Amino acid sequence: MAEIIVQQSSLFLISVLYGVILGLWYDFFRAVRRKISHRNRTVHMEDIVFCLSAAAGLFLLFQIYNQGSIRFYVLLGLFAGAMGYFFLLSALMEKGMELLVGAAVFFLKKAAAALFFPGKIIVNSLLKTLKKVRRTVKIVRSRK
């Protein structure tokens, strides 16, 4: 009997932890939305990705720890973990996520600029050459 209670209480604590993880995952999406401008379709796609990943994780939680049985206390643990996270840690973690996402965006922009710099030089030189050729063609046509 005691073993069953220990298993159920550990499953409850795991579901509370999963609720906190889902809160972190959602704050990541919110930070990305604040740092990178999105269209409505992109926001909808992000919501779908969040929901599918949360559902897949919950499905795995039920399969691994409870042989696929849905228990009320697991759903209660999920809810308690998510609410506890959003009321206690979300504001602090969201600021941290925004800093991380902002730093990642900054470094990705710098890396992209460094990678595309040689191509930019080549394209600009080709455009200058094409402008000179165009001007030459106009001069030749006007003399005919």
N, CA, C and O of each residue as an XYZ file, in Angstrom:
576
protein
N       0.809     -1.191      0.000
C       0.000      0.000      0.000
C       0.858      1.263      0.000
O       0.554      2.228     -0.702
N       1.927      1.250      0.790
C       2.789      2.426      0.887
C       3.505      2.681     -0.434
O       3.766      3.829     -0.793
N       3.821      1.613     -1.152
C       4.511      1.768     -2.435
C       3.621      2.487     -3.442
O       4.114      3.306     -4.218
N       2.342      2.204     -3.446
C       1.409      2.863     -4.351
C       1.319      4.352     -4.026
O       1.294      5.184     -4.932
N       1.271      4.688     -2.752
C       1.192      6.093     -2.348
C       2.468      6.827     -2.746
O       2.404      7.974     -3.188
N       3.608      6.193     -2.599
C       4.880      6.808     -3.002
C       4.905      7.022     -4.514
O       5.348      8.072     -4.978
N       4.439      6.052     -5.280
C       4.387      6.195     -6.733
C       3.454      7.329     -7.147
O       3.785      8.126     -8.025
N       2.297      7.396     -6.515
C       1.345      8.442     -6.864
C       1.849      9.821     -6.462
O       1.665     10.787     -7.202
N       2.475      9.923     -5.312
C       3.007     11.227     -4.903
C       4.177     11.636     -5.775
O       4.326     12.821     -6.073
N       5.016     10.695     -6.195
C       6.121     11.052     -7.095
C       5.575     11.453     -8.463
O       6.110     12.366     -9.092
N       4.524     10.790     -8.933
C       3.895     11.179    -10.192
C       3.275     12.571    -10.082
O       3.332     13.349    -11.034
N       2.683     12.891     -8.928
C       2.138     14.216     -8.712
C       3.251     15.268     -8.772
O       3.085     16.308     -9.409
N       4.364     15.005     -8.123
C       5.482     15.954     -8.141
C       6.082     16.099     -9.534
O       6.491     17.193     -9.923
N       6.138     15.004    -10.285
C       6.624     15.067    -11.665
C       5.679     15.905    -12.518
O       6.124     16.672    -13.372
N       4.379     15.759    -12.287
C       3.422     16.559    -13.058
C       3.496     18.030    -12.673
O       3.295     18.895    -13.527
N       3.782     18.339    -11.402
C       3.994     19.729    -10.998
C       5.224     20.287    -11.724
O       5.197     21.407    -12.235
N       6.282     19.509    -11.762
C       7.493     19.925    -12.473
C       7.219     20.119    -13.955
O       7.736     21.058    -14.559
N       6.417     19.251    -14.549
C       6.064     19.401    -15.964
C       5.243     20.664    -16.197
O       5.392     21.314    -17.231
N       4.379     21.017    -15.249
C       3.638     22.274    -15.343
C       4.575     23.471    -15.331
O       4.352     24.432    -16.067
N       5.617     23.433    -14.511
C       6.612     24.508    -14.481
C       7.370     24.550    -15.802
O       7.623     25.630    -16.337
N       7.730     23.398    -16.327
C       8.441     23.341    -17.612
C       7.577     23.909    -18.734
O       8.078     24.622    -19.604
N       6.290     23.597    -18.716
C       5.386     24.168    -19.719
C       5.305     25.684    -19.587
O       5.227     26.390    -20.592
N       5.324     26.184    -18.365
C       5.334     27.629    -18.158
C       6.593     28.268    -18.726
O       6.527     29.325    -19.353
N       7.733     27.632    -18.509
C       8.993     28.122    -19.086
C       8.941     28.105    -20.612
O       9.376     29.052    -21.265
N       8.417     27.042    -21.161
C       8.319     26.893    -22.613
C       7.429     27.987    -23.204
O       7.734     28.550    -24.255
N       6.320     28.279    -22.508
C       5.424     29.326    -22.985
C       6.077     30.706    -22.858
O       5.905     31.552    -23.735
N       6.816     30.937    -21.784
C       7.531     32.209    -21.634
C       8.581     32.385    -22.722
O       8.845     33.508    -23.153
N       9.181     31.286    -23.170
C      10.120     31.371    -24.286
C       9.409     31.890    -25.534
O       9.928     32.768    -26.223
N       8.241     31.360    -25.822
C       7.483     31.828    -26.986
C       7.074     33.286    -26.826
O       7.101     34.045    -27.794
N       6.696     33.684    -25.617
C       6.335     35.083    -25.390
C       7.529     35.996    -25.580
O       7.387     37.092    -26.122
N       8.706     35.566    -25.143
C       9.913     36.382    -25.309
C      10.276     36.517    -26.784
O      10.686     37.588    -27.231
N      10.127     35.438    -27.531
C      10.407     35.497    -28.970
C       9.435     36.461    -29.645
O       9.831     37.221    -30.529
N       8.187     36.435    -29.243
C       7.188     37.339    -29.829
C       7.496     38.795    -29.521
O       7.237     39.671    -30.346
N       8.040     39.058    -28.355
C       8.348     40.443    -27.993
C       9.603     40.945    -28.686
O       9.699     42.135    -28.986
N      10.558     40.079    -28.948
C      11.826     40.521    -29.530
C      11.838     40.492    -31.050
O      12.599     41.235    -31.670
N      11.020     39.660    -31.656
C      10.970     39.542    -33.110
C       9.545     39.818    -33.545
O       8.601     39.200    -33.051
N       9.395     40.754    -34.475
C       8.031     41.071    -34.926
C       7.478     39.899    -35.737
O       8.183     39.276    -36.530
N       6.204     39.623    -35.513
C       5.546     38.481    -36.138
C       4.280     38.936    -36.846
O       3.680     39.957    -36.508
N       3.902     38.157    -37.821
C       2.571     38.286    -38.408
C       1.639     37.361    -37.644
O       2.082     36.497    -36.886
N       0.359     37.552    -37.851
C      -0.615     36.730    -37.127
C      -0.476     35.252    -37.451
O      -0.638     34.404    -36.573
N      -0.178     34.941    -38.697
C      -0.032     33.520    -39.067
C       1.125     32.873    -38.332
O       1.036     31.716    -37.922
N       2.200     33.609    -38.165
C       3.353     33.061    -37.457
C       3.015     32.826    -35.991
O       3.416     31.816    -35.413
N       2.289     33.743    -35.397
C       1.869     33.571    -34.004
C       0.976     32.343    -33.876
O       1.102     31.577    -32.921
N       0.083     32.158    -34.829
C      -0.783     30.976    -34.796
C       0.032     29.695    -34.936
O      -0.246     28.702    -34.264
N       1.029     29.718    -35.802
C       1.876     28.529    -35.963
C       2.666     28.249    -34.680
O       2.826     27.093    -34.287
N       3.157     29.305    -34.032
C       3.865     29.114    -32.766
C       2.932     28.519    -31.708
O       3.338     27.648    -30.938
N       1.705     28.982    -31.673
C       0.736     28.432    -30.716
C       0.474     26.951    -30.997
O       0.341     26.147    -30.074
N       0.402     26.610    -32.265
C       0.192     25.201    -32.620
C       1.386     24.359    -32.199
O       1.218     23.253    -31.685
N       2.600     24.880    -32.414
C       3.808     24.162    -31.999
C       3.812     23.981    -30.482
O       4.134     22.904    -29.981
N       3.453     25.038    -29.755
C       3.402     24.928    -28.292
C       2.388     23.877    -27.856
O       2.697     23.025    -27.024
N       1.190     23.933    -28.407
C       0.143     22.987    -28.003
C       0.511     21.545    -28.339
O       0.296     20.639    -27.535
N       1.064     21.341    -29.530
C       1.444     19.975    -29.915
C       2.581     19.449    -29.054
O       2.572     18.284    -28.654
N       3.566     20.305    -28.765
C       4.678     19.838    -27.931
C       4.216     19.584    -26.497
O       4.669     18.631    -25.864
N       3.318     20.428    -25.975
C       2.787     20.209    -24.629
C       1.962     18.920    -24.580
O       2.058     18.150    -23.624
N       1.165     18.696    -25.603
C       0.350     17.473    -25.642
C       1.223     16.229    -25.775
O       0.949     15.209    -25.142
N       2.268     16.305    -26.590
C       3.171     15.159    -26.745
C       3.885     14.867    -25.426
O       4.040     13.706    -25.044
N       4.314     15.904    -24.741
C       4.969     15.695    -23.450
C       4.018     15.107    -22.423
O       4.400     14.226    -21.652
N       2.792     15.585    -22.407
C       1.795     15.047    -21.478
C       1.465     13.592    -21.811
O       1.299     12.765    -20.915
N       1.373     13.291    -23.092
C       1.132     11.909    -23.513
C       2.267     10.999    -23.041
O       2.027      9.909    -22.521
N       3.517     11.467    -23.231
C       4.657     10.671    -22.769
C       4.668     10.533    -21.251
O       5.019      9.478    -20.723
N       4.288     11.591    -20.553
C       4.211     11.516    -19.096
C       3.224     10.442    -18.666
O       3.521      9.640    -17.782
N       2.057     10.425    -19.285
C       1.057      9.409    -18.946
C       1.528      8.017    -19.338
O       1.301      7.061    -18.596
N       2.175      7.886    -20.482
C       2.617      6.572    -20.930
C       3.744      6.009    -20.060
O       3.723      4.836    -19.687
N       4.714      6.848    -19.747
C       5.888      6.358    -19.024
C       5.570      6.088    -17.552
O       5.940      5.043    -17.016
N       4.892      7.019    -16.907
C       4.717      6.924    -15.464
C       3.398      6.320    -15.023
O       3.270      5.927    -13.863
N       2.406      6.232    -15.911
C       1.094      5.784    -15.451
C       0.449      4.809    -16.425
O      -0.767      4.624    -16.383
N       1.214      4.191    -17.286
C       0.730      3.204    -18.250
C      -0.445      3.725    -19.065
O      -1.334      2.955    -19.430
N      -0.460      5.011    -19.352
C      -1.484      5.604    -20.195
C      -2.757      5.997    -19.479
O      -3.671      6.537    -20.103
N      -2.841      5.743    -18.189
C      -4.050      6.105    -17.438
C      -4.012      7.585    -17.084
O      -3.007      8.108    -16.602
N      -5.127      8.234    -17.336
C      -5.247      9.648    -16.992
C      -5.814      9.730    -15.587
O      -6.905      9.230    -15.310
N      -5.065     10.361    -14.714
C      -5.483     10.515    -13.315
C      -5.737     11.988    -13.022
O      -5.045     12.867    -13.535
N      -6.728     12.236    -12.202
C      -7.094     13.608    -11.865
C      -5.961     14.326    -11.143
O      -5.721     15.507    -11.394
N      -5.263     13.632    -10.254
C      -4.205     14.279     -9.490
C      -3.029     14.686    -10.377
O      -2.294     15.612    -10.032
N      -2.839     14.017    -11.503
C      -1.786     14.425    -12.433
C      -2.184     15.733    -13.110
O      -1.368     16.647    -13.230
N      -3.424     15.821    -13.548
C      -3.906     17.077    -14.141
C      -3.893     18.204    -13.118
O      -3.574     19.344    -13.455
N      -4.236     17.895    -11.876
C      -4.183     18.886    -10.805
C      -2.741     19.335    -10.559
O      -2.492     20.518    -10.326
N      -1.803     18.407    -10.610
C      -0.390     18.747    -10.450
C       0.114     19.629    -11.586
O       0.868     20.575    -11.359
N      -0.305     19.317    -12.803
C       0.047     20.161    -13.946
C      -0.458     21.583    -13.746
O       0.277     22.553    -13.929
N      -1.713     21.685    -13.370
C      -2.325     22.995    -13.158
C      -1.631     23.736    -12.017
O      -1.357     24.931    -12.130
N      -1.347     23.041    -10.929
C      -0.687     23.674     -9.785
C       0.724     24.145    -10.156
O       1.133     25.237     -9.763
N       1.458     23.337    -10.901
C       2.798     23.725    -11.319
C       2.789     24.925    -12.243
O       3.607     25.834    -12.097
N       1.863     24.931    -13.200
C       1.781     26.053    -14.144
C       1.349     27.332    -13.434
O       1.922     28.397    -13.667
N       0.342     27.233    -12.569
C      -0.123     28.428    -11.852
C       0.936     28.934    -10.879
O       1.153     30.140    -10.765
N       1.584     28.027    -10.191
C       2.659     28.432     -9.286
C       3.780     29.129    -10.035
O       4.326     30.129     -9.567
N       4.117     28.602    -11.189
C       5.163     29.241    -11.993
C       4.733     30.622    -12.448
O       5.491     31.583    -12.317
N       3.526     30.733    -12.983
C       3.086     32.017    -13.530
C       2.907     33.072    -12.441
O       3.113     34.258    -12.699
N       2.532     32.667    -11.243
C       2.357     33.661    -10.187
C       3.654     33.981     -9.447
O       3.800     35.082     -8.917
N       4.592     33.045     -9.402
C       5.805     33.260     -8.612
C       7.040     33.588     -9.448
O       7.797     34.490     -9.089
N       7.256     32.891    -10.530
C       8.521     33.002    -11.252
C       8.428     33.622    -12.635
O       9.452     33.998    -13.205
N       7.244     33.739    -13.181
C       7.111     34.111    -14.584
C       7.703     35.476    -14.907
O       8.386     35.624    -15.920
N       7.455     36.472    -14.068
C       7.945     37.826    -14.366
C       9.466     37.849    -14.433
O      10.042     38.458    -15.335
N      10.116     37.189    -13.486
C      11.575     37.151    -13.472
C      12.133     36.342    -14.642
O      13.066     36.774    -15.319
N      11.562     35.185    -14.868
C      12.054     34.316    -15.937
C      11.784     34.915    -17.315
O      12.571     34.725    -18.241
N      10.680     35.633    -17.449
C      10.363     36.237    -18.737
C      11.401     37.301    -19.098
O      11.802     37.408    -20.257
N      11.835     38.083    -18.114
C      12.886     39.083    -18.365
C      14.180     38.389    -18.782
O      14.862     38.833    -19.705
N      14.507     37.309    -18.102
C      15.701     36.552    -18.466
C      15.601     35.960    -19.862
O      16.565     35.987    -20.628
N      14.435     35.427    -20.189
C      14.222     34.871    -21.529
C      14.346     35.956    -22.589
O      14.931     35.732    -23.650
N      13.791     37.143    -22.300
C      13.885     38.245    -23.257
C      15.336     38.640    -23.477
O      15.738     38.927    -24.604
N      16.123     38.657    -22.406
C      17.553     38.964    -22.553
C      18.259     37.914    -23.404
O      19.062     38.249    -24.275
N      17.955     36.640    -23.148
C      18.581     35.563    -23.923
C      18.171     35.615    -25.389
O      19.011     35.474    -26.278
N      16.894     35.814    -25.638
C      16.419     35.875    -27.024
C      16.987     37.108    -27.723
O      17.389     37.036    -28.884
N      17.022     38.241    -27.016
C      17.593     39.457    -27.595
C      19.065     39.280    -27.926
O      19.520     39.720    -28.982
N      19.821     38.634    -27.026
C      21.238     38.373    -27.291
C      21.407     37.417    -28.471
O      22.289     37.605    -29.308
N      20.564     36.401    -28.531
C      20.648     35.452    -29.647
C      20.340     36.134    -30.970
O      21.018     35.886    -31.967
N      19.322     36.993    -30.989
C      18.976     37.724    -32.214
C      20.126     38.637    -32.620
O      20.469     38.716    -33.800
N      20.726     39.330    -31.645
C      21.845     40.232    -31.927
C      23.013     39.461    -32.546
O      23.549     39.864    -33.578
N      23.406     38.347    -31.911
C      24.531     37.571    -32.425
C      24.224     36.919    -33.767
O      25.111     36.808    -34.613
N      22.988     36.489    -33.974
C      22.627     35.911    -35.269
C      22.677     36.956    -36.377
O      23.104     36.664    -37.493
N      22.236     38.185    -36.064
C      22.317     39.255    -37.067
C      23.766     39.575    -37.401
O      24.110     39.765    -38.568
N      24.617     39.635    -36.380
C      26.044     39.914    -36.616
C      26.694     38.781    -37.404
O      27.497     39.035    -38.302
N      26.359     37.546    -37.081
C      26.927     36.400    -37.799
C      26.457     36.389    -39.248
O      27.240     36.105    -40.154
N      25.183     36.697    -39.471
C      24.656     36.735    -40.838
C      25.326     37.852    -41.624
O      25.652     37.676    -42.798
N      25.533     39.001    -40.984
C      26.199     40.107    -41.667
C      27.628     39.730    -42.032
O      28.101     40.070    -43.116
N      28.321     39.030    -41.134
C      29.704     38.615    -41.418
C      29.742     37.563    -42.526
O      30.647     37.575    -43.361
N      28.770     36.659    -42.536
C      28.746     35.618    -43.565
C      28.392     36.174    -44.939
O      28.926     35.726    -45.954
N      27.494     37.150    -44.967
C      27.037     37.688    -46.236
C      27.855     38.881    -46.722
O      27.599     39.403    -47.807
N      28.833     39.317    -45.932
C      29.632     40.474    -46.321
C      30.368     40.260    -47.647
O      30.317     41.150    -48.496
N      31.052     39.127    -47.873
C      31.707     38.936    -49.182
C      30.706     38.935    -50.339
O      30.979     39.494    -51.401
N      29.572     38.321    -50.135
C      28.548     38.318    -51.178
C      28.026     39.713    -51.450
O      27.727     40.054    -52.594
N      27.912     40.521    -50.414
C      27.452     41.890    -50.567
C      28.442     42.698    -51.398
O      28.044     43.490    -52.252
N      29.730     42.495    -51.145
C      30.759     43.195    -51.922
C      30.688     42.783    -53.387
O      30.774     43.633    -54.273
N      30.534     41.493    -53.650
C      30.468     40.997    -55.028
C      29.241     41.557    -55.735
O      29.336     42.010    -56.875
N      28.102     41.530    -55.076
C      26.867     42.029    -55.686
C      26.980     43.522    -55.967
O      26.584     43.982    -57.038
N      27.512     44.279    -55.022
C      27.649     45.718    -55.230
C      28.592     46.031    -56.385
O      28.320     46.930    -57.180
N      29.700     45.297    -56.485
C      30.620     45.547    -57.591
C      29.989     45.156    -58.927
O      30.206     45.829    -59.935
N      29.217     44.084    -58.939
C      28.528     43.699    -60.166
C      27.481     44.737    -60.566
O      27.318     45.030    -61.750
N      26.776     45.290    -59.587
C      25.787     46.325    -59.891
C      26.448     47.573    -60.467
O      25.928     48.183    -61.402
N      27.599     47.952    -59.905
C      28.316     49.113    -60.436
C      28.755     48.858    -61.869
O      28.641     49.732    -62.728
N      29.259     47.652    -62.122
C      29.689     47.301    -63.472
C      28.504     47.306    -64.426
O      28.623     47.801    -65.547
N      27.363     46.766    -64.007
C      26.183     46.754    -64.861
C      25.678     48.161    -65.144
O      25.206     48.428    -66.249
N      25.766     49.058    -64.184
C      25.367     50.444    -64.412
C      26.276     51.091    -65.455
O      25.803     51.836    -66.313
N      27.573     50.809    -65.385
C      28.512     51.370    -66.361
C      28.220     50.800    -67.753
O      28.246     51.526    -68.747
N      27.944     49.504    -67.812
C      27.623     48.880    -69.099
C      26.330     49.470    -69.648
O      26.237     49.734    -70.847
N      25.348     49.680    -68.807
C      24.080     50.265    -69.243
C      24.292     51.675    -69.783
O      23.728     52.043    -70.813
N      25.101     52.454    -69.089
C      25.394     53.811    -69.537
C      26.114     53.780    -70.888
O      25.837     54.596    -71.767
N      27.030     52.840    -71.041
C      27.753     52.715    -72.303
C      26.805     52.326    -73.430
O      26.907     52.861    -74.534
N      25.894     51.410    -73.168
C      24.923     50.987    -74.173
C      24.030     52.156    -74.564
O      23.723     52.321    -75.745
N      23.609     52.967    -73.605
C      22.778     54.142    -73.917
C      23.550     55.122    -74.801
O      22.983     55.684    -75.737
N      24.814     55.330    -74.519
C      25.627     56.238    -75.318
C      25.759     55.704    -76.745
O      25.619     56.464    -77.704
N      26.026     54.422    -76.891
C      26.178     53.813    -78.206
C      24.877     53.883    -78.982
O      24.911     54.166    -80.180
N      23.750     53.643    -78.370
C      22.454     53.727    -79.034
C      22.125     55.155    -79.465
O      21.562     55.376    -80.537
N      22.473     56.098    -78.638
C      22.158     57.479    -78.966
C      23.001     57.977    -80.144
O      22.569     58.910    -80.822
N      24.157     57.417    -80.421
C      25.017     57.831    -81.529
C      24.550     57.262    -82.854
O      24.960     57.761    -83.902
N      23.712     56.242    -82.850
C      23.277     55.607    -84.109
C      22.282     56.427    -84.804
O      21.809     56.048    -85.875
